[in-house]
Each structure stands twice: as structure tokens, then as C-alpha cells.
């Protein structure tokens, strides 16, 4: 990982959070990944795509040659809409793993934490029932959002739901916060919710590293889990 990217940005939440990915690799099958949520196209003028970068990193880390990543990201989509669309995409693409960037649009639209949590819980349960792993990619960072109580609440809600459901969450908000700490020039100027090329390069690294760690989680030293903030339960 690049020194410019903050370490420690993924919570694994389980002894083997990616059993279907591990099974695909063990069987020598093509690893199929569906990327859904707000995802970029080409990164920078000369960079590759977000999913192409992840694919290249996984090839190197997992020592496999057959990986297919399908990008079905839709900008501005809320979690509830993405969940409905995801079920159709899973039926069509038959992935082993879903990368779900989720939470930012719900926070900006002031979707209640209870409704958001239930949507994510239900969709994770549906994916597990259909033998599809999931890596959740958390909320985008913007410095003014540290003062937005609802935004912070949904960030924490996603982390808590991931812990409850024993799935991986990539804490992108916290990673970029560390990356930008004490360096005002590194923060986006025109659109604070538009991720920079460096930010997306880091995100690609975070996701690839989370998947790699998830595959080999059973072989890692056990660490006591950090108690999560309880996610709100529906009334």
C-alpha cells in the first residue's frame, strides 16, 4: 500500500467473512465480482478505471489469473434502490462477491438511520442466502460532514451493521480523514464530495486489501473485536 494511503481502514468482522470467494479460488473458478453504488469511471487523465485497479491488485495478491469485475454503479442512488437493482444484477451476473459503496447518498438525503440499517441488514441477509459475499464501502469524506450529526450517525450505523452481520466494511471516511488531516491543500476545493485521483487510488488499494485479508482471515492471528456502536433497531 502506498505510504500516502492511511492504513487500518477495513474491519473484517468474522473468522472467514468471504467464504464464497475462498471457495471460488480453491476450485480454480473465475472470481466474479459485482461493483455497485457510486463508483467512478476512469481515474485521472491517464489512470485506469477503479475496478481495473482493484482487479490488477487482486491478481498480484491472490496469484490468480481469472478475475472479472462488473461495474454497475449508479451515481446518487439510495441504498433501498440499489438493493432492489442489486438483486437483478446478481441474477444476471452470478457474482461470488458484491462491492457495495453505500451510505453517502442516504446521509445527504436524510434517510433515517433505522431505515438505512434495515435496508443494509436485509440486503446482506439476501446475499448470504444466495451464497454471495459482500464488502461494504463506507461513506465519502468531506471535512464539513464532521459537524453533521446525521452524516456521522449513518457512518457509525453502517459500521455497526457490518459488525452485527459479520461482513467486511471499508472505512473510507476515516481513511481520507487521516489522509487529509493537517493538510488543507489536499482537501477537495470545487466539490468536496468529488474524490480526488489520489483518493480513488487509495480506495482501490483499501478494497483490494480488504478482499485479500478476507480470503485469508482464518490464518490471521485472532484479535478481540472492538465493541461497535449499536445500530438502531426498527421500532
Residue pairs with C-beta under 8 A, 6 or more apart in sequence:
1 7
1 205
1 209
2 201
2 202
2 205
4 179
4 198
4 202
5 175
5 179
5 201
5 202
5 205
5 206
6 174
6 175
6 176
6 178
6 179
6 202
9 170
9 171
9 172
9 174
9 175
9 206
9 210
10 168
10 169
10 170
10 171
10 206
10 209
10 210
10 213
11 159
11 162
11 163
11 168
11 169
11 171
11 226
12 168
12 210
12 213
12 214
12 217
13 162
13 163
13 165
13 166
13 167
13 168
13 169
13 225
14 166
14 167
14 217
15 217
15 218
16 22
16 214
16 217
16 218
17 133
17 166
17 167
17 168
17 214
17 217
18 97
18 133
18 135
18 168
18 211
18 214
18 215
18 217
19 133
20 96
20 97
20 131
20 132
20 133
21 31
21 96
21 97
21 133
21 211
21 214
21 215
22 215
23 96
24 30
24 31
24 32
24 96
25 31
25 62
25 64
25 215
29 66
29 96
30 66
30 67
30 68
31 58
31 62
31 64
31 66
31 67
31 68
31 96
31 97
32 68
32 70
32 93
32 94
32 95
32 96
32 97
33 51
33 54
33 67
33 68
33 69
33 70
33 95
33 96
33 97
33 98
33 99
34 69
34 70
34 72
34 86
34 89
34 90
34 93
34 95
34 97
34 98
34 99
35 50
35 51
35 54
35 69
35 70
35 71
35 72
35 73
35 98
35 99
35 101
36 72
36 73
36 74
36 82
36 85
36 86
36 89
36 98
36 99
36 100
36 101
37 73
37 74
37 77
37 82
37 99
37 100
37 101
37 102
37 137
38 73
38 74
38 75
38 76
38 77
38 101
38 104
38 105
38 140
39 50
39 51
39 71
39 73
39 101
40 49
40 50
40 73
40 195
40 200
41 49
41 50
42 48
42 49
43 49
43 50
43 53
43 197
43 200
43 201
43 204
44 197
47 53
47 197
47 200
47 201
48 56
49 71
50 71
50 200
50 203
50 204
51 69
51 70
51 71
52 69
53 201
53 204
53 208
54 69
54 99
54 204
54 207
54 208
54 211
55 67
55 69
57 204
57 205
57 208
57 209
58 64
58 67
58 208
58 211
58 212
59 65
59 67
61 208
61 209
61 212
62 212
62 215
70 89
70 93
70 95
72 85
72 89
72 93
73 101
74 82
74 85
76 105
77 85
77 105
78 105
78 106
78 109
78 111
79 102
79 103
79 105
79 106
79 111
79 116
79 119
79 120
79 123
80 111
80 115
80 119
82 100
82 102
83 119
83 122
83 123
83 126
86 98
86 100
86 123
87 126
90 98
90 127
90 130
90 132
95 132
96 132
96 133
97 132
97 133
97 134
97 135
97 211
98 127
98 132
98 133
98 134
98 135
99 134
99 135
99 137
99 207
100 123
100 134
100 135
100 136
100 137
101 137
102 120
102 136
102 137
102 138
102 158
103 116
103 138
103 139
103 154
103 155
103 158
104 139
104 140
104 193
106 116
106 154
107 139
107 145
107 148
107 150
107 151
107 154
107 155
108 151
110 150
111 154
113 150
113 153
113 154
113 157
113 231
113 232
114 232
114 233
114 234
114 235
115 234
116 154
116 157
116 158
117 157
117 160
117 161
117 231
117 232
117 233
117 234
118 234
120 136
120 158
120 161
121 161
121 164
121 165
123 134
124 134
124 161
124 165
124 167
125 165
127 133
127 134
128 134
133 167
133 214
134 167
134 168
135 167
135 168
135 169
135 170
135 207
135 210
135 211
135 214
136 158
136 162
136 167
136 168
136 169
136 170
137 169
137 170
137 172
137 203
137 207
138 155
138 158
138 159
138 169
138 170
138 171
138 172
138 173
138 174
139 145
139 151
139 154
139 155
139 158
139 172
139 173
140 172
140 173
140 176
140 193
140 195
141 172
141 173
141 174
141 175
141 176
141 177
141 180
142 188
142 192
142 193
143 180
143 187
143 192
144 192
145 151
145 152
145 173
146 152
146 177
155 173
156 229
157 229
157 231
157 232
158 169
159 169
159 171
159 228
159 229
160 228
160 229
160 230
160 231
161 231
162 168
162 169
163 169
163 225
163 228
164 228
164 231
168 210
168 211
168 214
170 203
170 206
170 207
170 210
172 203
172 206
175 202
175 206
176 195
176 199
176 202
179 186
179 198
179 199
179 202
180 186
180 187
186 196
186 198
188 194
188 195
188 196
195 203
213 220
